Amino acid sequence: MTLTDVQKKQTCRILAIKGPDNLRQRLTALGVLRGQMVRLSASTLWGDPRTYAIGRQQICLRNDDACMVEVELCDD
């Protein structure tokens, strides 16, 4: 499952970040790290881009980038 599969208000844990090195470095700099908890907080009318809450910050990712982040759903 990837970040693009997460529905609004679902919480998940990051398992891995795939893709080219420059994308992984950019996501890491934004705080997208393995083991972090992520929640989809908003999306545009068309669904791309989407806003994710990671810790106390909000980041906006295009679906092309979000599909490179593997996650697992957490039991709430």
Secondary structure, DSSP 8 states (H G I E B T S, - for coil): -BGGG--TT-EEEEEEE-S-HHHHHHHHHTT--TT-EEEEEEE-TTS-SEEEEETTEEEEE-HHHHTTEEEEE---
